[in-house]
């Protein structure tokens, strides 16, 4: 199923596993917060991933208001609220 989505966007199928592993590690880093620098880089990675996913869905002819766009809406309050609580 996921492989079909990636191939419909003309992405190679071998990128699925590394991307999934990095997303899981990113969630662990955001929840664990070993250091501020690593947390900032993790949020930046999620942001760029969601921007590129939204663009890929738009260019593929899907609606702009997909799950990746909603992910962008959710990541901003998460980042700024976490930053507010840490400082």
PyMOL Python script that loads the backbone (N, CA, C, O; Angstrom):
from pymol import cmd

cmd.read_pdbstr("""\
ATOM      1  N   UNK A   1       0.818  -1.185   0.000  1.00  0.00           N
ATOM      2  CA  UNK A   1       0.000   0.000   0.000  1.00  0.00           C
ATOM      3  C   UNK A   1       0.870   1.259   0.000  1.00  0.00           C
ATOM      4  O   UNK A   1       0.702   2.125  -0.859  1.00  0.00           O
ATOM      5  N   UNK A   2       1.786   1.366   0.945  1.00  0.00           N
ATOM      6  CA  UNK A   2       2.666   2.529   1.016  1.00  0.00           C
ATOM      7  C   UNK A   2       3.562   2.581  -0.214  1.00  0.00           C
ATOM      8  O   UNK A   2       3.813   3.655  -0.762  1.00  0.00           O
ATOM      9  N   UNK A   3       4.041   1.429  -0.642  1.00  0.00           N
ATOM     10  CA  UNK A   3       4.896   1.368  -1.825  1.00  0.00           C
ATOM     11  C   UNK A   3       4.163   1.927  -3.043  1.00  0.00           C
ATOM     12  O   UNK A   3       4.766   2.617  -3.866  1.00  0.00           O
ATOM     13  N   UNK A   4       2.893   1.641  -3.160  1.00  0.00           N
ATOM     14  CA  UNK A   4       2.095   2.159  -4.267  1.00  0.00           C
ATOM     15  C   UNK A   4       1.979   3.672  -4.234  1.00  0.00           C
ATOM     16  O   UNK A   4       2.030   4.327  -5.275  1.00  0.00           O
ATOM     17  N   UNK A   5       1.821   4.234  -3.025  1.00  0.00           N
ATOM     18  CA  UNK A   5       1.757   5.689  -2.902  1.00  0.00           C
ATOM     19  C   UNK A   5       3.068   6.333  -3.343  1.00  0.00           C
ATOM     20  O   UNK A   5       3.067   7.316  -4.085  1.00  0.00           O
ATOM     21  N   UNK A   6       4.172   5.780  -2.887  1.00  0.00           N
ATOM     22  CA  UNK A   6       5.469   6.347  -3.243  1.00  0.00           C
ATOM     23  C   UNK A   6       5.725   6.233  -4.742  1.00  0.00           C
ATOM     24  O   UNK A   6       6.243   7.163  -5.360  1.00  0.00           O
ATOM     25  N   UNK A   7       5.364   5.105  -5.320  1.00  0.00           N
ATOM     26  CA  UNK A   7       5.571   4.933  -6.757  1.00  0.00           C
ATOM     27  C   UNK A   7       4.639   5.824  -7.567  1.00  0.00           C
ATOM     28  O   UNK A   7       4.998   6.239  -8.668  1.00  0.00           O
ATOM     29  N   UNK A   8       3.449   6.130  -7.050  1.00  0.00           N
ATOM     30  CA  UNK A   8       2.554   7.033  -7.774  1.00  0.00           C
ATOM     31  C   UNK A   8       3.093   8.461  -7.784  1.00  0.00           C
ATOM     32  O   UNK A   8       2.755   9.249  -8.667  1.00  0.00           O
ATOM     33  N   UNK A   9       3.933   8.795  -6.801  1.00  0.00           N
ATOM     34  CA  UNK A   9       4.582  10.103  -6.773  1.00  0.00           C
ATOM     35  C   UNK A   9       5.940  10.088  -7.464  1.00  0.00           C
ATOM     36  O   UNK A   9       6.658  11.088  -7.437  1.00  0.00           O
ATOM     37  N   UNK A  10       6.295   8.973  -8.078  1.00  0.00           N
ATOM     38  CA  UNK A  10       7.577   8.776  -8.777  1.00  0.00           C
ATOM     39  C   UNK A  10       8.769   8.793  -7.823  1.00  0.00           C
ATOM     40  O   UNK A  10       9.866   9.197  -8.211  1.00  0.00           O
ATOM     41  N   UNK A  11       8.566   8.362  -6.589  1.00  0.00           N
ATOM     42  CA  UNK A  11       9.660   8.215  -5.644  1.00  0.00           C
ATOM     43  C   UNK A  11      10.085   6.756  -5.617  1.00  0.00           C
ATOM     44  O   UNK A  11       9.250   5.875  -5.820  1.00  0.00           O
ATOM     45  N   UNK A  12      11.362   6.475  -5.370  1.00  0.00           N
ATOM     46  CA  UNK A  12      11.804   5.074  -5.305  1.00  0.00           C
ATOM     47  C   UNK A  12      11.276   4.400  -4.038  1.00  0.00           C
ATOM     48  O   UNK A  12      11.105   5.036  -2.998  1.00  0.00           O
ATOM     49  N   UNK A  13      11.027   3.116  -4.154  1.00  0.00           N
ATOM     50  CA  UNK A  13      10.451   2.366  -3.027  1.00  0.00           C
ATOM     51  C   UNK A  13      11.457   2.147  -1.901  1.00  0.00           C
ATOM     52  O   UNK A  13      11.062   1.928  -0.756  1.00  0.00           O
ATOM     53  N   UNK A  14      12.765   2.203  -2.214  1.00  0.00           N
ATOM     54  CA  UNK A  14      13.761   1.931  -1.170  1.00  0.00           C
ATOM     55  C   UNK A  14      13.845   3.044  -0.130  1.00  0.00           C
ATOM     56  O   UNK A  14      14.507   2.868   0.892  1.00  0.00           O
ATOM     57  N   UNK A  15      13.208   4.160  -0.355  1.00  0.00           N
ATOM     58  CA  UNK A  15      13.269   5.271   0.596  1.00  0.00           C
ATOM     59  C   UNK A  15      12.263   5.110   1.743  1.00  0.00           C
ATOM     60  O   UNK A  15      12.322   5.847   2.727  1.00  0.00           O
ATOM     61  N   UNK A  16      11.351   4.160   1.619  1.00  0.00           N
ATOM     62  CA  UNK A  16      10.287   4.002   2.613  1.00  0.00           C
ATOM     63  C   UNK A  16      10.844   3.621   3.981  1.00  0.00           C
ATOM     64  O   UNK A  16      10.492   4.244   4.982  1.00  0.00           O
ATOM     65  N   UNK A  17      11.699   2.618   4.041  1.00  0.00           N
ATOM     66  CA  UNK A  17      12.214   2.128   5.330  1.00  0.00           C
ATOM     67  C   UNK A  17      13.075   3.184   6.035  1.00  0.00           C
ATOM     68  O   UNK A  17      12.839   3.442   7.215  1.00  0.00           O
ATOM     69  N   UNK A  18      14.066   3.810   5.368  1.00  0.00           N
ATOM     70  CA  UNK A  18      14.841   4.837   6.079  1.00  0.00           C
ATOM     71  C   UNK A  18      13.987   6.015   6.547  1.00  0.00           C
ATOM     72  O   UNK A  18      14.215   6.557   7.629  1.00  0.00           O
ATOM     73  N   UNK A  19      13.013   6.408   5.742  1.00  0.00           N
ATOM     74  CA  UNK A  19      12.148   7.514   6.132  1.00  0.00           C
ATOM     75  C   UNK A  19      11.310   7.149   7.355  1.00  0.00           C
ATOM     76  O   UNK A  19      11.126   7.974   8.250  1.00  0.00           O
ATOM     77  N   UNK A  20      10.808   5.932   7.398  1.00  0.00           N
ATOM     78  CA  UNK A  20      10.017   5.480   8.550  1.00  0.00           C
ATOM     79  C   UNK A  20      10.873   5.409   9.811  1.00  0.00           C
ATOM     80  O   UNK A  20      10.435   5.819  10.885  1.00  0.00           O
ATOM     81  N   UNK A  21      12.090   4.890   9.682  1.00  0.00           N
ATOM     82  CA  UNK A  21      12.986   4.788  10.838  1.00  0.00           C
ATOM     83  C   UNK A  21      13.328   6.178  11.368  1.00  0.00           C
ATOM     84  O   UNK A  21      13.325   6.398  12.579  1.00  0.00           O
ATOM     85  N   UNK A  22      13.622   7.110  10.474  1.00  0.00           N
ATOM     86  CA  UNK A  22      13.962   8.465  10.906  1.00  0.00           C
ATOM     87  C   UNK A  22      12.775   9.173  11.551  1.00  0.00           C
ATOM     88  O   UNK A  22      12.956   9.944  12.494  1.00  0.00           O
ATOM     89  N   UNK A  23      11.577   8.924  11.064  1.00  0.00           N
ATOM     90  CA  UNK A  23      10.399   9.531  11.691  1.00  0.00           C
ATOM     91  C   UNK A  23      10.179   8.978  13.096  1.00  0.00           C
ATOM     92  O   UNK A  23       9.833   9.728  14.009  1.00  0.00           O
ATOM     93  N   UNK A  24      10.374   7.692  13.275  1.00  0.00           N
ATOM     94  CA  UNK A  24      10.225   7.092  14.606  1.00  0.00           C
ATOM     95  C   UNK A  24      11.292   7.634  15.552  1.00  0.00           C
ATOM     96  O   UNK A  24      10.992   7.963  16.700  1.00  0.00           O
ATOM     97  N   UNK A  25      12.534   7.729  15.080  1.00  0.00           N
ATOM     98  CA  UNK A  25      13.599   8.317  15.902  1.00  0.00           C
ATOM     99  C   UNK A  25      13.298   9.777  16.230  1.00  0.00           C
ATOM    100  O   UNK A  25      13.584  10.241  17.333  1.00  0.00           O
ATOM    101  N   UNK A  26      12.722  10.498  15.273  1.00  0.00           N
ATOM    102  CA  UNK A  26      12.357  11.892  15.509  1.00  0.00           C
ATOM    103  C   UNK A  26      11.318  12.036  16.603  1.00  0.00           C
ATOM    104  O   UNK A  26      11.423  12.927  17.446  1.00  0.00           O
ATOM    105  N   UNK A  27      10.323  11.176  16.600  1.00  0.00           N
ATOM    106  CA  UNK A  27       9.299  11.216  17.650  1.00  0.00           C
ATOM    107  C   UNK A  27       9.922  10.905  19.006  1.00  0.00           C
ATOM    108  O   UNK A  27       9.581  11.537  20.006  1.00  0.00           O
ATOM    109  N   UNK A  28      10.827   9.940  19.045  1.00  0.00           N
ATOM    110  CA  UNK A  28      11.505   9.602  20.304  1.00  0.00           C
ATOM    111  C   UNK A  28      12.319  10.791  20.800  1.00  0.00           C
ATOM    112  O   UNK A  28      12.310  11.089  21.995  1.00  0.00           O
ATOM    113  N   UNK A  29      13.015  11.468  19.908  1.00  0.00           N
ATOM    114  CA  UNK A  29      13.827  12.622  20.306  1.00  0.00           C
ATOM    115  C   UNK A  29      12.953  13.759  20.807  1.00  0.00           C
ATOM    116  O   UNK A  29      13.293  14.409  21.796  1.00  0.00           O
ATOM    117  N   UNK A  30      11.826  14.009  20.138  1.00  0.00           N
ATOM    118  CA  UNK A  30      10.937  15.087  20.577  1.00  0.00           C
ATOM    119  C   UNK A  30      10.358  14.779  21.957  1.00  0.00           C
ATOM    120  O   UNK A  30      10.235  15.679  22.787  1.00  0.00           O
ATOM    121  N   UNK A  31      10.006  13.541  22.208  1.00  0.00           N
ATOM    122  CA  UNK A  31       9.435  13.189  23.510  1.00  0.00           C
ATOM    123  C   UNK A  31      10.493  13.116  24.609  1.00  0.00           C
ATOM    124  O   UNK A  31      10.226  13.487  25.753  1.00  0.00           O
ATOM    125  N   UNK A  32      11.689  12.643  24.271  1.00  0.00           N
ATOM    126  CA  UNK A  32      12.745  12.464  25.263  1.00  0.00           C
ATOM    127  C   UNK A  32      13.518  13.758  25.505  1.00  0.00           C
ATOM    128  O   UNK A  32      13.923  14.023  26.637  1.00  0.00           O
ATOM    129  N   UNK A  33      13.728  14.557  24.484  1.00  0.00           N
ATOM    130  CA  UNK A  33      14.453  15.836  24.521  1.00  0.00           C
ATOM    131  C   UNK A  33      15.830  15.718  25.170  1.00  0.00           C
ATOM    132  O   UNK A  33      16.068  16.299  26.229  1.00  0.00           O
ATOM    133  N   UNK A  34      16.749  14.963  24.536  1.00  0.00           N
ATOM    134  CA  UNK A  34      18.081  14.815  25.129  1.00  0.00           C
ATOM    135  C   UNK A  34      18.859  16.133  25.176  1.00  0.00           C
ATOM    136  O   UNK A  34      19.587  16.386  26.135  1.00  0.00           O
ATOM    137  N   UNK A  35      18.710  16.968  24.153  1.00  0.00           N
ATOM    138  CA  UNK A  35      19.316  18.301  24.170  1.00  0.00           C
ATOM    139  C   UNK A  35      18.502  19.209  23.250  1.00  0.00           C
ATOM    140  O   UNK A  35      17.837  18.741  22.326  1.00  0.00           O
ATOM    141  N   UNK A  36      18.566  20.502  23.515  1.00  0.00           N
ATOM    142  CA  UNK A  36      17.761  21.453  22.745  1.00  0.00           C
ATOM    143  C   UNK A  36      18.152  21.487  21.279  1.00  0.00           C
ATOM    144  O   UNK A  36      17.292  21.614  20.407  1.00  0.00           O
ATOM    145  N   UNK A  37      19.437  21.376  21.003  1.00  0.00           N
ATOM    146  CA  UNK A  37      19.908  21.438  19.615  1.00  0.00           C
ATOM    147  C   UNK A  37      19.330  20.291  18.789  1.00  0.00           C
ATOM    148  O   UNK A  37      18.872  20.499  17.666  1.00  0.00           O
ATOM    149  N   UNK A  38      19.352  19.105  19.338  1.00  0.00           N
ATOM    150  CA  UNK A  38      18.831  17.936  18.633  1.00  0.00           C
ATOM    151  C   UNK A  38      17.319  18.032  18.440  1.00  0.00           C
ATOM    152  O   UNK A  38      16.792  17.612  17.410  1.00  0.00           O
ATOM    153  N   UNK A  39      16.631  18.582  19.425  1.00  0.00           N
ATOM    154  CA  UNK A  39      15.182  18.764  19.306  1.00  0.00           C
ATOM    155  C   UNK A  39      14.859  19.774  18.211  1.00  0.00           C
ATOM    156  O   UNK A  39      13.920  19.575  17.441  1.00  0.00           O
ATOM    157  N   UNK A  40      15.629  20.853  18.139  1.00  0.00           N
ATOM    158  CA  UNK A  40      15.411  21.860  17.088  1.00  0.00           C
ATOM    159  C   UNK A  40      15.618  21.254  15.702  1.00  0.00           C
ATOM    160  O   UNK A  40      14.831  21.507  14.790  1.00  0.00           O
ATOM    161  N   UNK A  41      16.663  20.462  15.543  1.00  0.00           N
ATOM    162  CA  UNK A  41      16.922  19.820  14.253  1.00  0.00           C
ATOM    163  C   UNK A  41      15.818  18.829  13.898  1.00  0.00           C
ATOM    164  O   UNK A  41      15.460  18.678  12.730  1.00  0.00           O
ATOM    165  N   UNK A  42      15.289  18.164  14.904  1.00  0.00           N
ATOM    166  CA  UNK A  42      14.211  17.205  14.655  1.00  0.00           C
ATOM    167  C   UNK A  42      12.958  17.918  14.173  1.00  0.00           C
ATOM    168  O   UNK A  42      12.324  17.479  13.213  1.00  0.00           O
ATOM    169  N   UNK A  43      12.602  19.000  14.822  1.00  0.00           N
ATOM    170  CA  UNK A  43      11.441  19.770  14.366  1.00  0.00           C
ATOM    171  C   UNK A  43      11.673  20.331  12.963  1.00  0.00           C
ATOM    172  O   UNK A  43      10.748  20.368  12.151  1.00  0.00           O
ATOM    173  N   UNK A  44      12.890  20.764  12.675  1.00  0.00           N
ATOM    174  CA  UNK A  44      13.194  21.257  11.329  1.00  0.00           C
ATOM    175  C   UNK A  44      13.030  20.142  10.296  1.00  0.00           C
ATOM    176  O   UNK A  44      12.499  20.370   9.209  1.00  0.00           O
ATOM    177  N   UNK A  45      13.485  18.946  10.637  1.00  0.00           N
ATOM    178  CA  UNK A  45      13.322  17.815   9.726  1.00  0.00           C
ATOM    179  C   UNK A  45      11.864  17.482   9.481  1.00  0.00           C
ATOM    180  O   UNK A  45      11.467  17.220   8.345  1.00  0.00           O
ATOM    181  N   UNK A  46      11.059  17.490  10.540  1.00  0.00           N
ATOM    182  CA  UNK A  46       9.623  17.246  10.375  1.00  0.00           C
ATOM    183  C   UNK A  46       8.981  18.332   9.513  1.00  0.00           C
ATOM    184  O   UNK A  46       8.142  18.041   8.661  1.00  0.00           O
ATOM    185  N   UNK A  47       9.377  19.578   9.739  1.00  0.00           N
ATOM    186  CA  UNK A  47       8.809  20.690   8.976  1.00  0.00           C
ATOM    187  C   UNK A  47       9.112  20.541   7.486  1.00  0.00           C
ATOM    188  O   UNK A  47       8.210  20.636   6.654  1.00  0.00           O
ATOM    189  N   UNK A  48      10.381  20.309   7.150  1.00  0.00           N
ATOM    190  CA  UNK A  48      10.737  20.174   5.734  1.00  0.00           C
ATOM    191  C   UNK A  48      10.109  18.930   5.111  1.00  0.00           C
ATOM    192  O   UNK A  48       9.716  18.955   3.944  1.00  0.00           O
ATOM    193  N   UNK A  49      10.014  17.859   5.868  1.00  0.00           N
ATOM    194  CA  UNK A  49       9.362  16.652   5.368  1.00  0.00           C
ATOM    195  C   UNK A  49       7.896  16.933   5.045  1.00  0.00           C
ATOM    196  O   UNK A  49       7.395  16.507   4.004  1.00  0.00           O
ATOM    197  N   UNK A  50       7.213  17.646   5.929  1.00  0.00           N
ATOM    198  CA  UNK A  50       5.801  17.949   5.695  1.00  0.00           C
ATOM    199  C   UNK A  50       5.608  18.949   4.562  1.00  0.00           C
ATOM    200  O   UNK A  50       4.637  18.843   3.812  1.00  0.00           O
ATOM    201  N   UNK A  51       6.505  19.913   4.424  1.00  0.00           N
ATOM    202  CA  UNK A  51       6.422  20.856   3.295  1.00  0.00           C
ATOM    203  C   UNK A  51       6.572  20.105   1.982  1.00  0.00           C
ATOM    204  O   UNK A  51       5.786  20.306   1.056  1.00  0.00           O
ATOM    205  N   UNK A  52       7.573  19.245   1.896  1.00  0.00           N
ATOM    206  CA  UNK A  52       7.799  18.491   0.658  1.00  0.00           C
ATOM    207  C   UNK A  52       6.678  17.490   0.398  1.00  0.00           C
ATOM    208  O   UNK A  52       6.320  17.258  -0.756  1.00  0.00           O
ATOM    209  N   UNK A  53       6.122  16.895   1.444  1.00  0.00           N
ATOM    210  CA  UNK A  53       5.003  15.966   1.261  1.00  0.00           C
ATOM    211  C   UNK A  53       3.767  16.703   0.759  1.00  0.00           C
ATOM    212  O   UNK A  53       3.052  16.195  -0.105  1.00  0.00           O
ATOM    213  N   UNK A  54       3.511  17.889   1.290  1.00  0.00           N
ATOM    214  CA  UNK A  54       2.372  18.679   0.821  1.00  0.00           C
ATOM    215  C   UNK A  54       2.558  19.065  -0.637  1.00  0.00           C
ATOM    216  O   UNK A  54       1.612  19.000  -1.421  1.00  0.00           O
ATOM    217  N   UNK A  55       3.769  19.469  -1.006  1.00  0.00           N
ATOM    218  CA  UNK A  55       4.040  19.820  -2.407  1.00  0.00           C
ATOM    219  C   UNK A  55       3.898  18.605  -3.317  1.00  0.00           C
ATOM    220  O   UNK A  55       3.369  18.722  -4.423  1.00  0.00           O
ATOM    221  N   UNK A  56       4.362  17.446  -2.870  1.00  0.00           N
ATOM    222  CA  UNK A  56       4.249  16.234  -3.683  1.00  0.00           C
ATOM    223  C   UNK A  56       2.791  15.860  -3.913  1.00  0.00           C
ATOM    224  O   UNK A  56       2.413  15.464  -5.016  1.00  0.00           O
ATOM    225  N   UNK A  57       1.981  15.985  -2.881  1.00  0.00           N
ATOM    226  CA  UNK A  57       0.558  15.688  -3.039  1.00  0.00           C
ATOM    227  C   UNK A  57      -0.103  16.689  -3.985  1.00  0.00           C
ATOM    228  O   UNK A  57      -0.952  16.317  -4.795  1.00  0.00           O
ATOM    229  N   UNK A  58       0.281  17.941  -3.880  1.00  0.00           N
ATOM    230  CA  UNK A  58      -0.294  18.963  -4.756  1.00  0.00           C
ATOM    231  C   UNK A  58       0.087  18.703  -6.211  1.00  0.00           C
ATOM    232  O   UNK A  58      -0.768  18.782  -7.093  1.00  0.00           O
ATOM    233  N   UNK A  59       1.348  18.396  -6.474  1.00  0.00           N
ATOM    234  CA  UNK A  59       1.798  18.139  -7.849  1.00  0.00           C
ATOM    235  C   UNK A  59       1.237  16.836  -8.410  1.00  0.00           C
ATOM    236  O   UNK A  59       1.118  16.685  -9.625  1.00  0.00           O
ATOM    237  N   UNK A  60       0.894  15.897  -7.534  1.00  0.00           N
ATOM    238  CA  UNK A  60       0.319  14.630  -7.993  1.00  0.00           C
ATOM    239  C   UNK A  60      -1.164  14.767  -8.310  1.00  0.00           C
ATOM    240  O   UNK A  60      -1.780  13.835  -8.826  1.00  0.00           O
ATOM    241  N   UNK A  61      -1.732  15.912  -8.007  1.00  0.00           N
ATOM    242  CA  UNK A  61      -3.140  16.132  -8.315  1.00  0.00           C
ATOM    243  C   UNK A  61      -4.066  15.877  -7.146  1.00  0.00           C
ATOM    244  O   UNK A  61      -5.285  15.967  -7.289  1.00  0.00           O
ATOM    245  N   UNK A  62      -3.504  15.560  -5.986  1.00  0.00           N
ATOM    246  CA  UNK A  62      -4.344  15.382  -4.801  1.00  0.00           C
ATOM    247  C   UNK A  62      -4.747  16.752  -4.273  1.00  0.00           C
ATOM    248  O   UNK A  62      -4.207  17.777  -4.689  1.00  0.00           O
ATOM    249  N   UNK A  63      -5.673  16.752  -3.378  1.00  0.00           N
ATOM    250  CA  UNK A  63      -6.110  17.994  -2.766  1.00  0.00           C
ATOM    251  C   UNK A  63      -5.002  18.543  -1.863  1.00  0.00           C
ATOM    252  O   UNK A  63      -4.243  17.779  -1.266  1.00  0.00           O
ATOM    253  N   UNK A  64      -4.918  19.862  -1.769  1.00  0.00           N
ATOM    254  CA  UNK A  64      -3.908  20.488  -0.912  1.00  0.00           C
ATOM    255  C   UNK A  64      -4.188  20.187   0.557  1.00  0.00           C
ATOM    256  O   UNK A  64      -3.258  20.068   1.355  1.00  0.00           O
ATOM    257  N   UNK A  65      -5.445  20.064   0.911  1.00  0.00           N
ATOM    258  CA  UNK A  65      -5.808  19.848   2.311  1.00  0.00           C
ATOM    259  C   UNK A  65      -5.780  18.369   2.660  1.00  0.00           C
ATOM    260  O   UNK A  65      -6.807  17.777   2.990  1.00  0.00           O
ATOM    261  N   UNK A  66      -4.601  17.783   2.584  1.00  0.00           N
ATOM    262  CA  UNK A  66      -4.421  16.381   2.942  1.00  0.00           C
ATOM    263  C   UNK A  66      -3.809  16.252   4.317  1.00  0.00           C
ATOM    264  O   UNK A  66      -3.684  17.233   5.050  1.00  0.00           O
ATOM    265  N   UNK A  67      -3.428  15.031   4.664  1.00  0.00           N
ATOM    266  CA  UNK A  67      -2.862  14.776   5.986  1.00  0.00           C
ATOM    267  C   UNK A  67      -1.546  15.515   6.197  1.00  0.00           C
ATOM    268  O   UNK A  67      -1.247  15.931   7.317  1.00  0.00           O
ATOM    269  N   UNK A  68      -0.760  15.685   5.146  1.00  0.00           N
ATOM    270  CA  UNK A  68       0.514  16.386   5.311  1.00  0.00           C
ATOM    271  C   UNK A  68       0.283  17.856   5.650  1.00  0.00           C
ATOM    272  O   UNK A  68       1.032  18.432   6.440  1.00  0.00           O
ATOM    273  N   UNK A  69      -0.733  18.460   5.068  1.00  0.00           N
ATOM    274  CA  UNK A  69      -1.048  19.854   5.382  1.00  0.00           C
ATOM    275  C   UNK A  69      -1.541  19.976   6.821  1.00  0.00           C
ATOM    276  O   UNK A  69      -1.185  20.922   7.524  1.00  0.00           O
ATOM    277  N   UNK A  70      -2.353  19.029   7.257  1.00  0.00           N
ATOM    278  CA  UNK A  70      -2.813  19.040   8.645  1.00  0.00           C
ATOM    279  C   UNK A  70      -1.645  18.799   9.602  1.00  0.00           C
ATOM    280  O   UNK A  70      -1.639  19.319  10.718  1.00  0.00           O
ATOM    281  N   UNK A  71      -0.675  18.025   9.175  1.00  0.00           N
ATOM    282  CA  UNK A  71       0.524  17.836   9.978  1.00  0.00           C
ATOM    283  C   UNK A  71       1.285  19.137  10.169  1.00  0.00           C
ATOM    284  O   UNK A  71       1.830  19.395  11.242  1.00  0.00           O
ATOM    285  N   UNK A  72       1.320  19.961   9.118  1.00  0.00           N
ATOM    286  CA  UNK A  72       1.956  21.274   9.237  1.00  0.00           C
ATOM    287  C   UNK A  72       1.225  22.144  10.249  1.00  0.00           C
ATOM    288  O   UNK A  72       1.852  22.875  11.017  1.00  0.00           O
ATOM    289  N   UNK A  73      -0.088  22.066  10.249  1.00  0.00           N
ATOM    290  CA  UNK A  73      -0.870  22.861  11.198  1.00  0.00           C
ATOM    291  C   UNK A  73      -0.606  22.405  12.630  1.00  0.00           C
ATOM    292  O   UNK A  73      -0.591  23.228  13.544  1.00  0.00           O
ATOM    293  N   UNK A  74      -0.400  21.119  12.834  1.00  0.00           N
ATOM    294  CA  UNK A  74      -0.187  20.577  14.180  1.00  0.00           C
ATOM    295  C   UNK A  74       1.237  20.813  14.673  1.00  0.00           C
ATOM    296  O   UNK A  74       1.451  20.973  15.875  1.00  0.00           O
ATOM    297  N   UNK A  75       2.208  20.838  13.771  1.00  0.00           N
ATOM    298  CA  UNK A  75       3.605  20.927  14.208  1.00  0.00           C
ATOM    299  C   UNK A  75       3.947  22.311  14.784  1.00  0.00           C
ATOM    300  O   UNK A  75       4.793  22.413  15.673  1.00  0.00           O
ATOM    301  N   UNK A  76       3.305  23.366  14.291  1.00  0.00           N
ATOM    302  CA  UNK A  76       3.615  24.701  14.802  1.00  0.00           C
ATOM    303  C   UNK A  76       3.230  24.879  16.271  1.00  0.00           C
ATOM    304  O   UNK A  76       4.071  25.311  17.058  1.00  0.00           O
ATOM    305  N   UNK A  77       1.992  24.564  16.677  1.00  0.00           N
ATOM    306  CA  UNK A  77       1.696  24.678  18.121  1.00  0.00           C
ATOM    307  C   UNK A  77       2.556  23.751  18.975  1.00  0.00           C
ATOM    308  O   UNK A  77       2.937  24.111  20.089  1.00  0.00           O
ATOM    309  N   UNK A  78       2.859  22.572  18.467  1.00  0.00           N
ATOM    310  CA  UNK A  78       3.700  21.641  19.217  1.00  0.00           C
ATOM    311  C   UNK A  78       5.073  22.247  19.466  1.00  0.00           C
ATOM    312  O   UNK A  78       5.590  22.188  20.581  1.00  0.00           O
ATOM    313  N   UNK A  79       5.659  22.826  18.434  1.00  0.00           N
ATOM    314  CA  UNK A  79       6.995  23.404  18.567  1.00  0.00           C
ATOM    315  C   UNK A  79       6.986  24.606  19.516  1.00  0.00           C
ATOM    316  O   UNK A  79       7.788  24.677  20.448  1.00  0.00           O
ATOM    317  N   UNK A  80       6.073  25.546  19.271  1.00  0.00           N
ATOM    318  CA  UNK A  80       6.088  26.775  20.058  1.00  0.00           C
ATOM    319  C   UNK A  80       5.627  26.550  21.498  1.00  0.00           C
ATOM    320  O   UNK A  80       6.140  27.200  22.409  1.00  0.00           O
ATOM    321  N   UNK A  81       4.684  25.657  21.720  1.00  0.00           N
ATOM    322  CA  UNK A  81       4.275  25.352  23.086  1.00  0.00           C
ATOM    323  C   UNK A  81       5.398  24.640  23.839  1.00  0.00           C
ATOM    324  O   UNK A  81       5.647  24.933  25.008  1.00  0.00           O
ATOM    325  N   UNK A  82       6.072  23.710  23.172  1.00  0.00           N
ATOM    326  CA  UNK A  82       7.202  23.039  23.804  1.00  0.00           C
ATOM    327  C   UNK A  82       8.331  24.002  24.121  1.00  0.00           C
ATOM    328  O   UNK A  82       8.959  23.906  25.176  1.00  0.00           O
ATOM    329  N   UNK A  83       8.590  24.927  23.212  1.00  0.00           N
ATOM    330  CA  UNK A  83       9.634  25.931  23.440  1.00  0.00           C
ATOM    331  C   UNK A  83       9.248  26.855  24.600  1.00  0.00           C
ATOM    332  O   UNK A  83      10.092  27.218  25.419  1.00  0.00           O
ATOM    333  N   UNK A  84       7.971  27.231  24.661  1.00  0.00           N
ATOM    334  CA  UNK A  84       7.495  28.086  25.750  1.00  0.00           C
ATOM    335  C   UNK A  84       7.632  27.386  27.106  1.00  0.00           C
ATOM    336  O   UNK A  84       8.040  28.002  28.090  1.00  0.00           O
ATOM    337  N   UNK A  85       7.291  26.108  27.149  1.00  0.00           N
ATOM    338  CA  UNK A  85       7.364  25.371  28.409  1.00  0.00           C
ATOM    339  C   UNK A  85       8.800  25.098  28.839  1.00  0.00           C
ATOM    340  O   UNK A  85       9.084  25.019  30.035  1.00  0.00           O
ATOM    341  N   UNK A  86       9.716  24.954  27.870  1.00  0.00           N
ATOM    342  CA  UNK A  86      11.125  24.707  28.204  1.00  0.00           C
ATOM    343  C   UNK A  86      11.817  25.961  28.695  1.00  0.00           C
ATOM    344  O   UNK A  86      12.709  25.883  29.540  1.00  0.00           O
ATOM    345  N   UNK A  87      11.424  27.115  28.183  1.00  0.00           N
ATOM    346  CA  UNK A  87      12.108  28.375  28.540  1.00  0.00           C
ATOM    347  C   UNK A  87      11.531  29.040  29.756  1.00  0.00           C
ATOM    348  O   UNK A  87      12.007  30.099  30.165  1.00  0.00           O
TER     349      UNK A  87
END
""", "prot")
cmd.dss("prot")
cmd.show_as("cartoon", "prot")
cmd.util.cbc("prot")
cmd.orient("prot")
